[in-house]
Amino acid sequence: QYMWNNGLLFTPVLTEGATSVSGYFPKGVWYDMMDPASMVDASLAGVQVDLPTALTATNVHVRGGTVLPMQGAGMTTKEARATPFKLLVALDAEKREASGSLYLDDGMQQ
């Protein structure tokens, strides 16, 4: 299990043939990136949760209060920059707010 920044939590299955994995969720509300209606409520304290996982899936959760900029793939930064941006907004459960930041590389400078 690992976190990327403070808003993305990855909980992969590492045991061959396993169809679930146990993961720790730090305090907050965590939304399943593939099914935002599904969430882990750790608003009072961190919790350990068993996650059913398809053999071809990886569990990715977004912390409430996070804005996650997303963009299509490309072989180069220049190609990726030609794809449209999408913003995934995961609202904080209490304040109903979210924030984030984005660094844009022009793909031209070396």
N, C-alpha and C positions, 0 to 999 in steps of 0.2 A: 504494500500500500504506500502511496506517496502523494504529496500535495505539490501542485504547481501554483506558485504565488500563494495567495491566501484564499483564493476563491474556487480552485478546482481540486477535487479529490478523486484519485484513481484507485480502484480496488480490484485488481486483476485476480483471476483464478490461476494459481501456480502449480496446482496438483493435477496431473494428467487424469482425465475422465471425470473430475469433480464437476458437479452441477450447482454448487453453491460455494460461497466464501464468507468468512467472518471478517468484518472490518470495524475499525474504531472511527467514530464521527465526532470531531471536536464540537464544542458548544456552538449552537446555531441551528438554523433550518437549512437542510440540504436537499436540493431538487435533483431528481434523476435527469440527466441531460437528454436522454432518449425519450423519456416519458415524464414531462414536467408535472403532471398531475400526481405522480408518485413521489413522495418525499420522506425524508428521515427527520423527525422532530427531536433535535437535541438542544432545544431552546433553554432548558434548565441546567443541563450539564452534559458533558460528553457521554456518548453511549456506544456500546458494542452491539452490532447488528449482523444477523445472518442474511446474506443477499442471495436469492436464487439467481443463477447465471447460466444462460445458454452457452453451449460449447464454443460458439463463434462470437461471443460478446465480451466486452470489458465494461465493468461498472465505472461510470464517470458521473460525479455529482458536483453541482454548482452551489456554493454557499449563498444563502439569502443575503442581499445587500450588494451583490456583485453585478457589474455590467461587463459582459464578455464580448468583445468585438470578434467577429468571425468572418472569414473570407475563403473563397474557393482556392483550390490548389493550383500550382503552376510549377514548372520545372525550374524557373528562375524567379527572382523577386519581381522583375519587370513583368513577367507573364502573370504572376499571382496578383499584382497590382491592377491588372486589367479586369479582374473579376469583381463583382459587386460586394460591398460589405453588408453584413447582417449584424444586428445587435441582439444578444440574448440578455434579457433583463430579468434577474432573479430578485424579486423584492424581499427586503427584510420583513419578517413576520410582524414585528412590533411597530416600527415607524413607517412601513410601506415605502421605503426609499431604497435606492441602489446607486452605486457610483463605480467608476472605473477609469482607466486611462489607456491611451493608445499611442504608440510610437510608429511613425510612418517612415520607412526607408524608401528613397526615391528609386532605388535599384540602378542608378546611373553612376554614382560616385564610387571611386575605389579607395 
